[in-house]
Amino acid sequence: MTLHPFNDGNGRLTRALTDLALAQGEQQLIRLYTMSASILENRTAYYYILESSQKGTLEITAWLKWVLQTLLQSLQQAMARIDRVLAKARFWQAHRTDDLCAEQVKVLIKKSQGNQGLTRMTRFP
């Protein structure tokens, strides 16, 4: 059985509840990943598997497999973000005593952003 308490917003509610359930299960103060973002990135597949699972038999193996694959993708994305942040922190730590002018710092920050879509990079003193 599927519940749709709202005319609009069921997806947002589901994503929020999914993240809440994961947070409660982990009992951590900080979470470095979110299922919501991965679900939104794979929205077409999400709606397809959701509809497929809601109609027909009570077989939910495909749904569970999709959810677990999406969770894995979320965790892998979080690890990649952490690796990028750590690499930048190591770079600035290694060059903290270098006498760089403001323009050089700007160029290094711009270069480090690349295609990652980051808007800011902090230089450690």
Backbone as XML, in Angstrom:
<?xml version="1.0"?>
<chain id="A" units="angstrom">
  <residue number="1" name="MET">
    <atom name="N" x="0.847" y="-1.165" z="0.000"/>
    <atom name="CA" x="0.000" y="0.000" z="0.000"/>
    <atom name="C" x="0.897" y="1.235" z="0.000"/>
  </residue>
  <residue number="2" name="THR">
    <atom name="N" x="0.487" y="2.233" z="-0.732"/>
    <atom name="CA" x="1.222" y="3.487" z="-0.821"/>
    <atom name="C" x="0.346" y="4.609" z="-0.298"/>
  </residue>
  <residue number="3" name="LEU">
    <atom name="N" x="0.919" y="5.449" z="0.520"/>
    <atom name="CA" x="0.194" y="6.590" z="1.057"/>
    <atom name="C" x="0.640" y="7.860" z="0.369"/>
  </residue>
  <residue number="4" name="HIS">
    <atom name="N" x="-0.307" y="8.682" z="0.007"/>
    <atom name="CA" x="-0.029" y="9.985" z="-0.578"/>
    <atom name="C" x="-0.803" y="11.031" z="0.216"/>
  </residue>
  <residue number="5" name="PRO">
    <atom name="N" x="-0.225" y="11.512" z="1.325"/>
    <atom name="CA" x="-0.972" y="12.434" z="2.177"/>
    <atom name="C" x="-1.183" y="13.821" z="1.566"/>
  </residue>
  <residue number="6" name="PHE">
    <atom name="N" x="-0.372" y="14.191" z="0.581"/>
    <atom name="CA" x="-0.475" y="15.527" z="0.007"/>
    <atom name="C" x="-0.691" y="15.435" z="-1.494"/>
  </residue>
  <residue number="7" name="ASN">
    <atom name="N" x="-1.391" y="16.418" z="-2.044"/>
    <atom name="CA" x="-1.547" y="16.481" z="-3.496"/>
    <atom name="C" x="-0.193" y="16.711" z="-4.158"/>
  </residue>
  <residue number="8" name="ASP">
    <atom name="N" x="0.635" y="17.497" z="-3.507"/>
    <atom name="CA" x="1.981" y="17.785" z="-4.004"/>
    <atom name="C" x="2.924" y="17.688" z="-2.817"/>
  </residue>
  <residue number="9" name="GLY">
    <atom name="N" x="4.122" y="17.238" z="-3.031"/>
    <atom name="CA" x="5.097" y="17.214" z="-1.946"/>
    <atom name="C" x="5.371" y="15.847" z="-1.368"/>
  </residue>
  <residue number="10" name="ASN">
    <atom name="N" x="4.769" y="14.810" z="-1.920"/>
    <atom name="CA" x="5.019" y="13.463" z="-1.413"/>
    <atom name="C" x="6.483" y="13.054" z="-1.603"/>
  </residue>
  <residue number="11" name="GLY">
    <atom name="N" x="7.061" y="13.453" z="-2.717"/>
    <atom name="CA" x="8.465" y="13.131" z="-2.968"/>
    <atom name="C" x="9.380" y="13.796" z="-1.967"/>
  </residue>
  <residue number="12" name="ARG">
    <atom name="N" x="9.135" y="15.067" z="-1.694"/>
    <atom name="CA" x="9.960" y="15.772" z="-0.705"/>
    <atom name="C" x="9.818" y="15.148" z="0.670"/>
  </residue>
  <residue number="13" name="LEU">
    <atom name="N" x="8.589" y="14.781" z="1.011"/>
    <atom name="CA" x="8.341" y="14.140" z="2.301"/>
    <atom name="C" x="9.063" y="12.801" z="2.372"/>
  </residue>
  <residue number="14" name="THR">
    <atom name="N" x="8.995" y="12.019" z="1.314"/>
    <atom name="CA" x="9.670" y="10.723" z="1.285"/>
    <atom name="C" x="11.179" y="10.878" z="1.422"/>
  </residue>
  <residue number="15" name="ARG">
    <atom name="N" x="11.751" y="11.835" z="0.696"/>
    <atom name="CA" x="13.199" y="12.048" z="0.783"/>
    <atom name="C" x="13.597" y="12.512" z="2.176"/>
  </residue>
  <residue number="16" name="ALA">
    <atom name="N" x="12.801" y="13.370" z="2.772"/>
    <atom name="CA" x="13.087" y="13.844" z="4.131"/>
    <atom name="C" x="13.006" y="12.694" z="5.136"/>
  </residue>
  <residue number="17" name="LEU">
    <atom name="N" x="11.986" y="11.856" z="5.001"/>
    <atom name="CA" x="11.846" y="10.714" z="5.906"/>
    <atom name="C" x="12.980" y="9.704" z="5.716"/>
  </residue>
  <residue number="18" name="THR">
    <atom name="N" x="13.409" y="9.523" z="4.479"/>
    <atom name="CA" x="14.526" y="8.620" z="4.203"/>
    <atom name="C" x="15.789" y="9.113" z="4.897"/>
  </residue>
  <residue number="19" name="ASP">
    <atom name="N" x="16.094" y="10.394" z="4.740"/>
    <atom name="CA" x="17.281" y="10.952" z="5.396"/>
    <atom name="C" x="17.140" y="10.910" z="6.918"/>
  </residue>
  <residue number="20" name="LEU">
    <atom name="N" x="15.943" y="11.155" z="7.420"/>
    <atom name="CA" x="15.707" y="11.098" z="8.864"/>
    <atom name="C" x="15.938" y="9.686" z="9.392"/>
  </residue>
  <residue number="21" name="ALA">
    <atom name="N" x="15.413" y="8.694" z="8.700"/>
    <atom name="CA" x="15.583" y="7.304" z="9.128"/>
    <atom name="C" x="17.052" y="6.904" z="9.134"/>
  </residue>
  <residue number="22" name="LEU">
    <atom name="N" x="17.793" y="7.324" z="8.105"/>
    <atom name="CA" x="19.224" y="7.015" z="8.068"/>
    <atom name="C" x="19.958" y="7.708" z="9.201"/>
  </residue>
  <residue number="23" name="ALA">
    <atom name="N" x="19.614" y="8.960" z="9.470"/>
    <atom name="CA" x="20.260" y="9.707" z="10.553"/>
    <atom name="C" x="19.973" y="9.067" z="11.906"/>
  </residue>
  <residue number="24" name="GLN">
    <atom name="N" x="18.738" y="8.650" z="12.129"/>
    <atom name="CA" x="18.393" y="8.015" z="13.396"/>
    <atom name="C" x="19.105" y="6.678" z="13.547"/>
  </residue>
  <residue number="25" name="GLY">
    <atom name="N" x="19.257" y="5.958" z="12.457"/>
    <atom name="CA" x="19.930" y="4.665" z="12.508"/>
    <atom name="C" x="21.416" y="4.782" z="12.797"/>
  </residue>
  <residue number="26" name="GLU">
    <atom name="N" x="22.027" y="5.860" z="12.345"/>
    <atom name="CA" x="23.466" y="6.042" z="12.531"/>
    <atom name="C" x="23.812" y="6.633" z="13.890"/>
  </residue>
  <residue number="27" name="GLN">
    <atom name="N" x="22.926" y="7.407" z="14.435"/>
    <atom name="CA" x="23.133" y="8.071" z="15.720"/>
    <atom name="C" x="24.438" y="8.882" z="15.731"/>
  </residue>
  <residue number="28" name="GLN">
    <atom name="N" x="24.671" y="9.623" z="14.661"/>
    <atom name="CA" x="25.838" y="10.498" z="14.538"/>
    <atom name="C" x="25.386" y="11.948" z="14.607"/>
  </residue>
  <residue number="29" name="LEU">
    <atom name="N" x="26.252" y="12.805" z="15.112"/>
    <atom name="CA" x="25.922" y="14.226" z="15.163"/>
    <atom name="C" x="25.980" y="14.874" z="13.784"/>
  </residue>
  <residue number="30" name="ILE">
    <atom name="N" x="26.882" y="14.390" z="12.944"/>
    <atom name="CA" x="27.084" y="14.980" z="11.621"/>
    <atom name="C" x="26.977" y="13.877" z="10.573"/>
  </residue>
  <residue number="31" name="ARG">
    <atom name="N" x="26.213" y="14.184" z="9.518"/>
    <atom name="CA" x="26.137" y="13.275" z="8.378"/>
    <atom name="C" x="26.769" y="13.965" z="7.186"/>
  </residue>
  <residue number="32" name="LEU">
    <atom name="N" x="27.621" y="13.267" z="6.487"/>
    <atom name="CA" x="28.339" y="13.851" z="5.363"/>
    <atom name="C" x="27.752" y="13.440" z="4.017"/>
  </residue>
  <residue number="33" name="TYR">
    <atom name="N" x="26.595" y="12.836" z="4.032"/>
    <atom name="CA" x="25.943" y="12.446" z="2.788"/>
    <atom name="C" x="24.442" y="12.612" z="2.950"/>
  </residue>
  <residue number="34" name="THR">
    <atom name="N" x="23.763" y="12.609" z="1.818"/>
    <atom name="CA" x="22.306" y="12.696" z="1.829"/>
    <atom name="C" x="21.743" y="11.868" z="0.688"/>
  </residue>
  <residue number="35" name="MET">
    <atom name="N" x="20.746" y="11.099" z="1.000"/>
    <atom name="CA" x="20.068" y="10.325" z="-0.040"/>
    <atom name="C" x="19.257" y="11.249" z="-0.939"/>
  </residue>
  <residue number="36" name="SER">
    <atom name="N" x="18.751" y="12.330" z="-0.376"/>
    <atom name="CA" x="17.907" y="13.245" z="-1.146"/>
    <atom name="C" x="18.589" y="13.710" z="-2.419"/>
  </residue>
  <residue number="37" name="ALA">
    <atom name="N" x="19.835" y="14.111" z="-2.299"/>
    <atom name="CA" x="20.565" y="14.608" z="-3.464"/>
    <atom name="C" x="20.721" y="13.519" z="-4.522"/>
  </residue>
  <residue number="38" name="SER">
    <atom name="N" x="21.043" y="12.314" z="-4.097"/>
    <atom name="CA" x="21.206" y="11.223" z="-5.059"/>
    <atom name="C" x="19.890" y="10.824" z="-5.706"/>
  </residue>
  <residue number="39" name="ILE">
    <atom name="N" x="18.824" y="10.858" z="-4.932"/>
    <atom name="CA" x="17.507" y="10.551" z="-5.509"/>
    <atom name="C" x="17.142" y="11.592" z="-6.555"/>
  </residue>
  <residue number="40" name="LEU">
    <atom name="N" x="17.394" y="12.855" z="-6.235"/>
    <atom name="CA" x="17.086" y="13.908" z="-7.200"/>
    <atom name="C" x="17.930" y="13.791" z="-8.461"/>
  </residue>
  <residue number="41" name="GLU">
    <atom name="N" x="19.187" y="13.386" z="-8.308"/>
    <atom name="CA" x="20.058" y="13.207" z="-9.476"/>
    <atom name="C" x="19.549" y="12.085" z="-10.373"/>
  </residue>
  <residue number="42" name="ASN">
    <atom name="N" x="18.933" y="11.086" z="-9.765"/>
    <atom name="CA" x="18.432" y="9.928" z="-10.510"/>
    <atom name="C" x="16.910" y="9.915" z="-10.517"/>
  </residue>
  <residue number="43" name="ARG">
    <atom name="N" x="16.316" y="11.068" z="-10.653"/>
    <atom name="CA" x="14.865" y="11.231" z="-10.534"/>
    <atom name="C" x="14.088" y="10.325" z="-11.480"/>
  </residue>
  <residue number="44" name="THR">
    <atom name="N" x="14.527" y="10.222" z="-12.716"/>
    <atom name="CA" x="13.815" y="9.395" z="-13.686"/>
    <atom name="C" x="13.806" y="7.936" z="-13.247"/>
  </residue>
  <residue number="45" name="ALA">
    <atom name="N" x="14.959" y="7.433" z="-12.845"/>
    <atom name="CA" x="15.047" y="6.041" z="-12.380"/>
    <atom name="C" x="14.237" y="5.857" z="-11.107"/>
  </residue>
  <residue number="46" name="TYR">
    <atom name="N" x="14.257" y="6.860" z="-10.241"/>
    <atom name="CA" x="13.496" y="6.803" z="-8.992"/>
    <atom name="C" x="12.010" y="6.644" z="-9.276"/>
  </residue>
  <residue number="47" name="TYR">
    <atom name="N" x="11.461" y="7.488" z="-10.141"/>
    <atom name="CA" x="10.036" y="7.408" z="-10.449"/>
    <atom name="C" x="9.679" y="6.100" z="-11.158"/>
  </residue>
  <residue number="48" name="TYR">
    <atom name="N" x="10.593" y="5.630" z="-11.979"/>
    <atom name="CA" x="10.342" y="4.367" z="-12.675"/>
    <atom name="C" x="10.270" y="3.210" z="-11.687"/>
  </residue>
  <residue number="49" name="ILE">
    <atom name="N" x="11.269" y="3.090" z="-10.823"/>
    <atom name="CA" x="11.295" y="1.970" z="-9.872"/>
    <atom name="C" x="10.167" y="2.099" z="-8.864"/>
  </residue>
  <residue number="50" name="LEU">
    <atom name="N" x="9.832" y="3.321" z="-8.498"/>
    <atom name="CA" x="8.732" y="3.544" z="-7.564"/>
    <atom name="C" x="7.415" y="3.060" z="-8.169"/>
  </residue>
  <residue number="51" name="GLU">
    <atom name="N" x="7.165" y="3.464" z="-9.401"/>
    <atom name="CA" x="5.923" y="3.053" z="-10.064"/>
    <atom name="C" x="5.892" y="1.545" z="-10.286"/>
  </residue>
  <residue number="52" name="SER">
    <atom name="N" x="7.016" y="0.986" z="-10.690"/>
    <atom name="CA" x="7.085" y="-0.463" z="-10.917"/>
    <atom name="C" x="6.815" y="-1.236" z="-9.637"/>
  </residue>
  <residue number="53" name="SER">
    <atom name="N" x="7.304" y="-0.727" z="-8.535"/>
    <atom name="CA" x="7.148" y="-1.422" z="-7.250"/>
    <atom name="C" x="5.756" y="-1.267" z="-6.676"/>
  </residue>
  <residue number="54" name="GLN">
    <atom name="N" x="5.069" y="-0.213" z="-7.040"/>
    <atom name="CA" x="3.743" y="0.043" z="-6.491"/>
    <atom name="C" x="2.649" y="-0.729" z="-7.220"/>
  </residue>
  <residue number="55" name="LYS">
    <atom name="N" x="2.951" y="-1.158" z="-8.403"/>
    <atom name="CA" x="1.941" y="-1.855" z="-9.208"/>
    <atom name="C" x="2.337" y="-3.315" z="-9.353"/>
  </residue>
  <residue number="56" name="GLY">
    <atom name="N" x="1.384" y="-4.161" z="-9.411"/>
    <atom name="CA" x="1.655" y="-5.580" z="-9.615"/>
    <atom name="C" x="1.784" y="-6.333" z="-8.315"/>
  </residue>
  <residue number="57" name="THR">
    <atom name="N" x="2.822" y="-7.153" z="-8.222"/>
    <atom name="CA" x="3.002" y="-8.033" z="-7.063"/>
    <atom name="C" x="3.576" y="-7.273" z="-5.868"/>
  </residue>
  <residue number="58" name="LEU">
    <atom name="N" x="3.755" y="-7.967" z="-4.805"/>
    <atom name="CA" x="4.358" y="-7.387" z="-3.600"/>
    <atom name="C" x="5.881" y="-7.556" z="-3.603"/>
  </residue>
  <residue number="59" name="GLU">
    <atom name="N" x="6.447" y="-7.943" z="-4.702"/>
    <atom name="CA" x="7.887" y="-8.146" z="-4.826"/>
    <atom name="C" x="8.604" y="-6.801" z="-4.784"/>
  </residue>
  <residue number="60" name="ILE">
    <atom name="N" x="9.459" y="-6.604" z="-3.787"/>
    <atom name="CA" x="10.145" y="-5.320" z="-3.631"/>
    <atom name="C" x="11.663" y="-5.431" z="-3.768"/>
  </residue>
  <residue number="61" name="THR">
    <atom name="N" x="12.132" y="-6.568" z="-4.260"/>
    <atom name="CA" x="13.577" y="-6.769" z="-4.397"/>
    <atom name="C" x="14.202" y="-5.703" z="-5.285"/>
  </residue>
  <residue number="62" name="ALA">
    <atom name="N" x="13.577" y="-5.393" z="-6.398"/>
    <atom name="CA" x="14.125" y="-4.374" z="-7.308"/>
    <atom name="C" x="14.185" y="-3.011" z="-6.618"/>
  </residue>
  <residue number="63" name="TRP">
    <atom name="N" x="13.161" y="-2.684" z="-5.861"/>
    <atom name="CA" x="13.131" y="-1.415" z="-5.123"/>
    <atom name="C" x="14.265" y="-1.358" z="-4.097"/>
  </residue>
  <residue number="64" name="LEU">
    <atom name="N" x="14.407" y="-2.427" z="-3.316"/>
    <atom name="CA" x="15.469" y="-2.467" z="-2.306"/>
    <atom name="C" x="16.851" y="-2.367" z="-2.945"/>
  </residue>
  <residue number="65" name="LYS">
    <atom name="N" x="17.024" y="-3.050" z="-4.064"/>
    <atom name="CA" x="18.302" y="-3.000" z="-4.777"/>
    <atom name="C" x="18.587" y="-1.567" z="-5.231"/>
  </residue>
  <residue number="66" name="TRP">
    <atom name="N" x="17.576" y="-0.888" z="-5.778"/>
    <atom name="CA" x="17.761" y="0.494" z="-6.238"/>
    <atom name="C" x="18.104" y="1.410" z="-5.060"/>
  </residue>
  <residue number="67" name="VAL">
    <atom name="N" x="17.396" y="1.259" z="-3.958"/>
    <atom name="CA" x="17.652" y="2.098" z="-2.777"/>
    <atom name="C" x="19.075" y="1.884" z="-2.273"/>
  </residue>
  <residue number="68" name="LEU">
    <atom name="N" x="19.511" y="0.636" z="-2.194"/>
    <atom name="CA" x="20.860" y="0.357" z="-1.699"/>
    <atom name="C" x="21.936" y="0.860" z="-2.668"/>
  </residue>
  <residue number="69" name="GLN">
    <atom name="N" x="21.687" y="0.747" z="-3.961"/>
    <atom name="CA" x="22.636" y="1.284" z="-4.943"/>
    <atom name="C" x="22.709" y="2.804" z="-4.833"/>
  </residue>
  <residue number="70" name="THR">
    <atom name="N" x="21.579" y="3.441" z="-4.606"/>
    <atom name="CA" x="21.548" y="4.892" z="-4.458"/>
    <atom name="C" x="22.262" y="5.311" z="-3.174"/>
  </residue>
  <residue number="71" name="LEU">
    <atom name="N" x="22.079" y="4.550" z="-2.105"/>
    <atom name="CA" x="22.799" y="4.822" z="-0.855"/>
    <atom name="C" x="24.302" y="4.691" z="-1.073"/>
  </residue>
  <residue number="72" name="LEU">
    <atom name="N" x="24.721" y="3.665" z="-1.771"/>
    <atom name="CA" x="26.145" y="3.484" z="-2.075"/>
    <atom name="C" x="26.671" y="4.673" z="-2.880"/>
  </residue>
  <residue number="73" name="GLN">
    <atom name="N" x="25.904" y="5.118" z="-3.874"/>
    <atom name="CA" x="26.301" y="6.272" z="-4.672"/>
    <atom name="C" x="26.438" y="7.515" z="-3.783"/>
  </residue>
  <residue number="74" name="SER">
    <atom name="N" x="25.528" y="7.703" z="-2.859"/>
    <atom name="CA" x="25.591" y="8.842" z="-1.937"/>
    <atom name="C" x="26.860" y="8.788" z="-1.099"/>
  </residue>
  <residue number="75" name="LEU">
    <atom name="N" x="27.174" y="7.622" z="-0.609"/>
    <atom name="CA" x="28.383" y="7.459" z="0.215"/>
    <atom name="C" x="29.649" y="7.681" z="-0.607"/>
  </residue>
  <residue number="76" name="GLN">
    <atom name="N" x="29.658" y="7.185" z="-1.836"/>
    <atom name="CA" x="30.823" y="7.387" z="-2.704"/>
    <atom name="C" x="31.012" y="8.863" z="-3.040"/>
  </residue>
  <residue number="77" name="GLN">
    <atom name="N" x="29.918" y="9.581" z="-3.279"/>
    <atom name="CA" x="30.006" y="11.011" z="-3.551"/>
    <atom name="C" x="30.531" y="11.758" z="-2.331"/>
  </residue>
  <residue number="78" name="ALA">
    <atom name="N" x="30.087" y="11.372" z="-1.151"/>
    <atom name="CA" x="30.567" y="12.006" z="0.078"/>
    <atom name="C" x="32.059" y="11.754" z="0.256"/>
  </residue>
  <residue number="79" name="MET">
    <atom name="N" x="32.497" y="10.538" z="-0.002"/>
    <atom name="CA" x="33.927" y="10.220" z="0.121"/>
    <atom name="C" x="34.753" y="11.030" z="-0.876"/>
  </residue>
  <residue number="80" name="ALA">
    <atom name="N" x="34.249" y="11.203" z="-2.081"/>
    <atom name="CA" x="34.966" y="11.997" z="-3.082"/>
    <atom name="C" x="35.068" y="13.451" z="-2.641"/>
  </residue>
  <residue number="81" name="ARG">
    <atom name="N" x="33.983" y="14.008" z="-2.073"/>
    <atom name="CA" x="34.027" y="15.382" z="-1.564"/>
    <atom name="C" x="35.025" y="15.506" z="-0.422"/>
  </residue>
  <residue number="82" name="ILE">
    <atom name="N" x="35.029" y="14.538" z="0.469"/>
    <atom name="CA" x="35.971" y="14.555" z="1.592"/>
    <atom name="C" x="37.399" y="14.496" z="1.075"/>
  </residue>
  <residue number="83" name="ASP">
    <atom name="N" x="37.653" y="13.641" z="0.101"/>
    <atom name="CA" x="38.998" y="13.531" z="-0.479"/>
    <atom name="C" x="39.436" y="14.860" z="-1.091"/>
  </residue>
  <residue number="84" name="ARG">
    <atom name="N" x="38.525" y="15.560" z="-1.792"/>
    <atom name="CA" x="38.879" y="16.852" z="-2.389"/>
    <atom name="C" x="39.198" y="17.883" z="-1.308"/>
  </residue>
  <residue number="85" name="VAL">
    <atom name="N" x="38.386" y="17.920" z="-0.271"/>
    <atom name="CA" x="38.618" y="18.872" z="0.813"/>
    <atom name="C" x="39.949" y="18.583" z="1.498"/>
  </residue>
  <residue number="86" name="LEU">
    <atom name="N" x="40.239" y="17.317" z="1.749"/>
    <atom name="CA" x="41.500" y="16.956" z="2.398"/>
    <atom name="C" x="42.700" y="17.290" z="1.513"/>
  </residue>
  <residue number="87" name="ALA">
    <atom name="N" x="42.575" y="17.067" z="0.214"/>
    <atom name="CA" x="43.668" y="17.400" z="-0.701"/>
    <atom name="C" x="43.942" y="18.898" z="-0.676"/>
  </residue>
  <residue number="88" name="LYS">
    <atom name="N" x="42.895" y="19.705" z="-0.666"/>
    <atom name="CA" x="43.075" y="21.156" z="-0.598"/>
    <atom name="C" x="43.680" y="21.572" z="0.729"/>
  </residue>
  <residue number="89" name="ALA">
    <atom name="N" x="43.229" y="20.956" z="1.799"/>
    <atom name="CA" x="43.778" y="21.274" z="3.121"/>
    <atom name="C" x="45.261" y="20.917" z="3.184"/>
  </residue>
  <residue number="90" name="ARG">
    <atom name="N" x="45.627" y="19.771" z="2.629"/>
    <atom name="CA" x="47.046" y="19.371" z="2.613"/>
    <atom name="C" x="47.875" y="20.338" z="1.766"/>
  </residue>
  <residue number="91" name="PHE">
    <atom name="N" x="47.314" y="20.762" z="0.629"/>
    <atom name="CA" x="48.035" y="21.709" z="-0.227"/>
    <atom name="C" x="48.314" y="23.002" z="0.528"/>
  </residue>
  <residue number="92" name="TRP">
    <atom name="N" x="47.254" y="23.598" z="1.113"/>
    <atom name="CA" x="47.442" y="24.872" z="1.806"/>
    <atom name="C" x="48.313" y="24.704" z="3.047"/>
  </residue>
  <residue number="93" name="GLN">
    <atom name="N" x="48.245" y="23.566" z="3.685"/>
    <atom name="CA" x="49.117" y="23.316" z="4.844"/>
    <atom name="C" x="50.573" y="23.270" z="4.398"/>
  </residue>
  <residue number="94" name="ALA">
    <atom name="N" x="50.819" y="22.612" z="3.279"/>
    <atom name="CA" x="52.189" y="22.502" z="2.767"/>
    <atom name="C" x="52.723" y="23.852" z="2.300"/>
  </residue>
  <residue number="95" name="HIS">
    <atom name="N" x="51.852" y="24.755" z="1.872"/>
    <atom name="CA" x="52.284" y="26.042" z="1.325"/>
    <atom name="C" x="51.915" y="27.223" z="2.224"/>
  </residue>
  <residue number="96" name="ARG">
    <atom name="N" x="51.644" y="26.947" z="3.476"/>
    <atom name="CA" x="51.200" y="28.011" z="4.385"/>
    <atom name="C" x="52.277" y="29.059" z="4.639"/>
  </residue>
  <residue number="97" name="THR">
    <atom name="N" x="53.533" y="28.673" z="4.504"/>
    <atom name="CA" x="54.609" y="29.641" z="4.747"/>
    <atom name="C" x="55.117" y="30.274" z="3.459"/>
  </residue>
  <residue number="98" name="ASP">
    <atom name="N" x="54.604" y="29.850" z="2.310"/>
    <atom name="CA" x="55.011" y="30.442" z="1.038"/>
    <atom name="C" x="54.547" y="31.897" z="0.997"/>
  </residue>
  <residue number="99" name="ASP">
    <atom name="N" x="55.385" y="32.709" z="0.423"/>
    <atom name="CA" x="55.050" y="34.133" z="0.322"/>
    <atom name="C" x="54.300" y="34.365" z="-0.991"/>
  </residue>
  <residue number="100" name="LEU">
    <atom name="N" x="52.997" y="34.132" z="-0.953"/>
    <atom name="CA" x="52.171" y="34.287" z="-2.139"/>
    <atom name="C" x="51.398" y="35.595" z="-2.069"/>
  </residue>
  <residue number="101" name="CYS">
    <atom name="N" x="51.365" y="36.296" z="-3.195"/>
    <atom name="CA" x="50.567" y="37.522" z="-3.233"/>
    <atom name="C" x="49.094" y="37.148" z="-3.440"/>
  </residue>
  <residue number="102" name="ALA">
    <atom name="N" x="48.205" y="38.101" z="-3.255"/>
    <atom name="CA" x="46.762" y="37.857" z="-3.361"/>
    <atom name="C" x="46.386" y="37.314" z="-4.737"/>
  </residue>
  <residue number="103" name="GLU">
    <atom name="N" x="47.029" y="37.808" z="-5.794"/>
    <atom name="CA" x="46.713" y="37.352" z="-7.140"/>
    <atom name="C" x="47.101" y="35.878" z="-7.325"/>
  </residue>
  <residue number="104" name="GLN">
    <atom name="N" x="48.240" y="35.482" z="-6.769"/>
    <atom name="CA" x="48.663" y="34.085" z="-6.868"/>
    <atom name="C" x="47.685" y="33.172" z="-6.125"/>
  </residue>
  <residue number="105" name="VAL">
    <atom name="N" x="47.250" y="33.624" z="-4.969"/>
    <atom name="CA" x="46.283" y="32.841" z="-4.199"/>
    <atom name="C" x="44.991" y="32.691" z="-4.991"/>
  </residue>
  <residue number="106" name="LYS">
    <atom name="N" x="44.523" y="33.770" z="-5.616"/>
    <atom name="CA" x="43.301" y="33.714" z="-6.419"/>
    <atom name="C" x="43.439" y="32.719" z="-7.567"/>
  </residue>
  <residue number="107" name="VAL">
    <atom name="N" x="44.591" y="32.744" z="-8.239"/>
    <atom name="CA" x="44.825" y="31.825" z="-9.353"/>
    <atom name="C" x="44.826" y="30.380" z="-8.854"/>
  </residue>
  <residue number="108" name="LEU">
    <atom name="N" x="45.479" y="30.125" z="-7.733"/>
    <atom name="CA" x="45.505" y="28.772" z="-7.180"/>
    <atom name="C" x="44.107" y="28.309" z="-6.781"/>
  </residue>
  <residue number="109" name="ILE">
    <atom name="N" x="43.340" y="29.194" z="-6.196"/>
    <atom name="CA" x="41.974" y="28.842" z="-5.815"/>
    <atom name="C" x="41.146" y="28.536" z="-7.050"/>
  </residue>
  <residue number="110" name="LYS">
    <atom name="N" x="41.238" y="29.389" z="-8.064"/>
    <atom name="CA" x="40.492" y="29.190" z="-9.304"/>
    <atom name="C" x="40.903" y="27.875" z="-9.964"/>
  </residue>
  <residue number="111" name="LYS">
    <atom name="N" x="42.199" y="27.621" z="-9.993"/>
    <atom name="CA" x="42.716" y="26.396" z="-10.612"/>
    <atom name="C" x="42.233" y="25.163" z="-9.854"/>
  </residue>
  <residue number="112" name="SER">
    <atom name="N" x="42.173" y="25.250" z="-8.538"/>
    <atom name="CA" x="41.767" y="24.094" z="-7.739"/>
    <atom name="C" x="40.286" y="23.783" z="-7.896"/>
  </residue>
  <residue number="113" name="GLN">
    <atom name="N" x="39.495" y="24.785" z="-8.269"/>
    <atom name="CA" x="38.058" y="24.573" z="-8.417"/>
    <atom name="C" x="37.749" y="23.718" z="-9.628"/>
  </residue>
  <residue number="114" name="GLY">
    <atom name="N" x="38.454" y="23.933" z="-10.709"/>
    <atom name="CA" x="38.261" y="23.132" z="-11.908"/>
    <atom name="C" x="36.798" y="22.984" z="-12.261"/>
  </residue>
  <residue number="115" name="ASN">
    <atom name="N" x="36.381" y="21.762" z="-12.538"/>
    <atom name="CA" x="34.991" y="21.472" z="-12.902"/>
    <atom name="C" x="34.168" y="20.995" z="-11.710"/>
  </residue>
  <residue number="116" name="GLN">
    <atom name="N" x="34.674" y="21.211" z="-10.518"/>
    <atom name="CA" x="33.999" y="20.697" z="-9.339"/>
    <atom name="C" x="32.846" y="21.579" z="-8.905"/>
  </residue>
  <residue number="117" name="GLY">
    <atom name="N" x="32.725" y="22.767" z="-9.456"/>
    <atom name="CA" x="31.622" y="23.633" z="-9.110"/>
    <atom name="C" x="31.748" y="24.267" z="-7.736"/>
  </residue>
  <residue number="118" name="LEU">
    <atom name="N" x="32.926" y="24.245" z="-7.174"/>
    <atom name="CA" x="33.109" y="24.852" z="-5.863"/>
    <atom name="C" x="33.220" y="26.357" z="-6.010"/>
  </residue>
  <residue number="119" name="THR">
    <atom name="N" x="32.714" y="27.091" z="-5.065"/>
    <atom name="CA" x="32.713" y="28.538" z="-5.171"/>
    <atom name="C" x="33.743" y="29.194" z="-4.269"/>
  </residue>
  <residue number="120" name="ARG">
    <atom name="N" x="34.275" y="28.443" z="-3.321"/>
    <atom name="CA" x="35.207" y="29.060" z="-2.395"/>
    <atom name="C" x="36.203" y="28.034" z="-1.898"/>
  </residue>
  <residue number="121" name="MET">
    <atom name="N" x="37.423" y="28.481" z="-1.698"/>
    <atom name="CA" x="38.451" y="27.622" z="-1.129"/>
    <atom name="C" x="39.156" y="28.429" z="-0.047"/>
  </residue>
  <residue number="122" name="THR">
    <atom name="N" x="39.208" y="27.906" z="1.123"/>
    <atom name="CA" x="39.789" y="28.617" z="2.245"/>
    <atom name="C" x="41.272" y="28.353" z="2.312"/>
  </residue>
  <residue number="123" name="ARG">
    <atom name="N" x="42.019" y="29.389" z="2.489"/>
    <atom name="CA" x="43.459" y="29.252" z="2.676"/>
    <atom name="C" x="43.726" y="29.233" z="4.168"/>
  </residue>
  <residue number="124" name="PHE">
    <atom name="N" x="44.437" y="28.209" z="4.606"/>
    <atom name="CA" x="44.754" y="28.097" z="6.012"/>
    <atom name="C" x="45.932" y="28.993" z="6.349"/>
  </residue>
  <residue number="125" name="PRO">
    <atom name="N" x="45.875" y="29.713" z="7.467"/>
    <atom name="CA" x="46.988" y="30.592" z="7.832"/>
    <atom name="C" x="48.230" y="29.830" z="8.191"/>
  </residue>
</chain>
